[in-house]
């Protein structure tokens, strides 16, 4: 198989990783493809096919060892180690993102938080990171070796923030706004819109 995963395979592996991480937190040591299927709604045969493409991880009738499979999938997805992220926007959404333990569980470190509100600058969020003035973004992105920018700002400000992040060398943007960002072709933009995802679910699951 090519070193470069297809979008579909990468998306499914990410969902398996989520299930495995939560299962480990629940104290489980092994998991079957059917159990992963129950949590992801991905066919168990597809799950076994995805995993077998990278080696023999499980035994028939026994399932997969969660610790070893977690390590393997993280290696495949290149998520081992720590990845520094810049969070722009310290409002309610930004505070929720910064305070969530989910990122740290996957080696994602919110290394810097930015806002343009003087009342917020200098305060520390739940994750312990101090809010910096937006004007310091370029300097801190380079100092802290930040590779991903998370936009938790209103749609009207998103393009300005994206421009500043891209100009500072960030190549991956995670966009929580509804704005359609105009970025260079070598910059990856991933947009999360709960309303759109809910509409998608309603369309496919309501009679």
N, C-alpha and C positions, 0 to 999 in steps of 0.2 A: 504494500500500500504506500502511496505517496506520503511524504512527510507533512504535506499540507492537507488538513482535513477539509472535507466539504462542509458547507454551512449546516446541512442537515445533521451530519454526524456530530459536529461540534456542539450543536444545540442539544442533541439527545444526551451526549456525554455529560454536559453541564447539568442536565436534569437528574441523571443518575448520581452525579456528585452531590447534589442537594439532598437526595434521598439517603445516600450513604452517610453523609454528615449528620443528619438528624437521627438516623438509626443508631449511630455510634453514641450520640448524646443520650439516647434512651437505654443504653447499656447492652445493645445487641452486638454479637460477635460475628454472626453469619447471616446471610440474606440470600433468598432465592430469586431467580429471574422473575418468577410469578409475583413475588412480593414487590419487587421494583415496578413491575407492570401495574399492580394495583394502585400504586401511588402516582404513577406518571401517565397512565392510560396509553402507554406504548406497548404494543404486542410483545409478549415474552419471547417469542421467536426472534423478533427484531432485536431485542436486547441481547440475546445470546449471540446473534450474528455480529452485532456491533463489537461486543467484547472479544469474541473469538478472532476477530480480524487483527487484534493486537497481541494475541498469545493465549495460552490456556490459564485462565484465572480461577475457574470453579470446577467442581466435581459433580457429576450427575447424581441427584438424590441427596447431595450434601449442601450445595449452594456455594456462595462466594464468601471468603473471609473478608470482612468489612475493612479492616486496617490495610491489608495488602491491596485490595481493589481501590481504596481511596488513594493510596500512594501511586498506583499505576495510572489512574485516570488523571490525577494532578500532573503527573509526568507527561502524559499524552497531550494534555491541554496547556502544558508549559506554565502551570500556575504554582510550581514549587518555589519556595523562597518568598521574599517580601516585595511587594510592588507598592510604590508610593503614589498617592492620589491627592489631587488638589480639589477641594470642595468649594465652589463659589456660590454663596448665598447662605446666610446664617439665620434665615427665618424659620418658621415652624417646620417646613419640610427639611431644610438643611440641618436643623437641630436633631430631627428624628434620624436622619441618615448618619450623622456623626455619633449619635448615642447608641446605634445598633451594634451588637456584638457579631453580627453575621459576617461583616467584612474581615475582621481580624481572624475569624475561623478559617478563612480561605487565603490568608497571607496578604490581605489588602490593608495597607496602612494609610489612614487619612493623615497625611503629613502636614497639610496646611489648609486653613479655612479662611476665606476672604469675604468681605462685605464692604459696601460703601456707606453704611450707616454709622456715623460717629458714635452713636449710643451703644453700638454692639462691639466696635473695635476695642480690643484689649481684654474683653471678657473671655473666659474659657468655657467651652461646651462640655457636655457630659463625658465625651471621650477624652477630655484633658487637653485638647488642642486649643491654643489661643487664637482668637479671631484677629486676622491681620487686615489692614486697610487694602482695598483693591489695588491701589497704586503700587503696592509692593509685589504684586503677582509675578511679574517677569523675573525679578531678582530671586524670590524664594523658590520658584519652579526650578530654576537652574541650580540653586544651592542645595536643594533637597532631592535632586534627581527625580523629579516627578514625571511620570510617563502618561498619566491619565487625568483628564479634567472632568469633574462632575458638575453639571449645571443645574442648580436648584434655584433658579431665578425666574422672574416673570418673562413671558414670551417677548415683551417689548425690549428687554435688556439682553436677551440670549445671544443675538448676533455679535454685539459688542464684546461680550464675555468670550465667545468662541474666537473672535479675531485676536483677542489678547492672549488666549491660551495657545492658539496655533502660532502666533508670532513669537511665543516663548519656547517653541519647540515641541509642544504636546501633540502627539499624533493620534490619540484616541480620546473621543469625547462621548460622555454618557449624558444624554439630554433629557431632563425631566420636564422641560417646558414643551409647549405645543408649537414652538417656532420651527420653521423649516430652515435649517442652517445652510448657508452657502460657504463651503470650505474647499480647500484644494483636494485634488483627487487622491493624494496619498494620506489623507486624514480620514480615519474611520469614525462615523457617527452612529451611535446606538441610541434610539429614542424609546423611552418608557412612558406610555400613556395608559393609565389604568382604565379610563373610560373606553378607549378603543379596544383594549383587550377584553373588557366586559361585554361590549357589543359583539365581538367575535364569538365569545362563549355563548351568548344568548342566541346568536344566529344558528350555531351548530347543535345546540342542546335543547332548544325549545321546540316543541312540536308545532 
